[in-house]
Amino acid sequence: MKRIGFGSFARLVAIFALFLLILQLFLVWLYTNDRADGDQPGYRFSLPERVVAMAQLIETSDDPTASLVALNGPDLRVEITDLRISDLAPAAHRMAAIDQLFEDN
């Protein structure tokens, strides 16, 4: 059995490391390319459109609790409450025009 010299072993390690680097760059490109597609119209909706869609889902659902379970996640909290908008957030975090819109209804 022929023994591989240190130079050959070093070349194999370098080739493998280069392969891993190229693979990692490809995966980063794939991830960023996939994320960029989300900026196209029809893929992501604006916040008001999302809120309207959530309200319609809950209102038309036979089981609003199941809809709330589906809508809630680690980065979003949706709940049904009798509280007014002014009771939910401190004044520093509210916009007067939005407050007026909700308070009038």
N, C-alpha and C positions, 0 to 999 in steps of 0.2 A: 504494500500500500504506500502510495506516494504521499509525502507530507506537504501541506500547503505552507509556503513561506510567509513570513510576516508581511512582506510587501503585498502579496496576493490577498492576504486576509484584510489588510488595511484598505485595499481597493474595493473589496466586497462590502466592507462596512461603509465606505464612502458612497458607493452606489446605492446601498440600501437607505442610507440617510438622505440622499438626494431624492430617491423615490418617495420617501415619507414626506419630505418638504413639498414636492410637487403635488402629492396627494392632498396635503393640508391646504395648499394654495387653491387647488381646484374646489375643495369643499367650502372654503371661505367664499370663493367666487359664486358657487352655486347658492349658498345661503343669502348673500347680498343680492344676487340677481332675482331670487324668488321674492325677497322682501320688496324689491323695487317694483315688482308687478302690482303690488297692493296700492300703488299710487295712481293706477289707471282708473278712469271713471267706470263705475259699475262693479268694482271689486270692493271698495271701501265706501262707506256712507258717512255723511257728515253727522255730527252729534245730534242736531235736531231731527234728522231723518231716522236715526237709530231710536231716539226717544219716542217718536210717533209710532214706529214699528213695534216697540215694546208695549206701548199703551194699547195699540190695536190687538196685539196678541193676547194680552191679559183680558181685555174687554170681551173678546170673541171666544175665549177659551171656556170649555165646559168645566175645567178644573183650574182656576187661577193659581192655586198653590203649586200645581205641577209646572205652570208657566214660570212662576217665580223661581222654582228650583232650577229650571233650565236656563234662566237668564242670569242668575247669580254665579259668580266665579271669584277667583282670587283677586281680580283687579276691578270688579264691578259689584256693587250692592244695590239691588232693586227691592223695594218694599212698598206695600200699600199702607197708607196711613191717613188719618183724618187731620193731621197737623197742617197748618198753613206753611207756605214757603218761608215766611218771616220767622217761624218758630224753629226751622230746621238748621239754619246756618247763621253765624254771627254776621252782623251788618257789614263788617269789613270784607266779607267774602261774597257779598251779593251785588248784583247790578240793579239799579233802581228801575230801569225799563223792564227788565224781566220780572221783578217783584210786582210792578204795576200790572203787567199782563196777567199774571197768575192771580193776583188779589182781586181783579175785576171779575173774574169768572166764578 
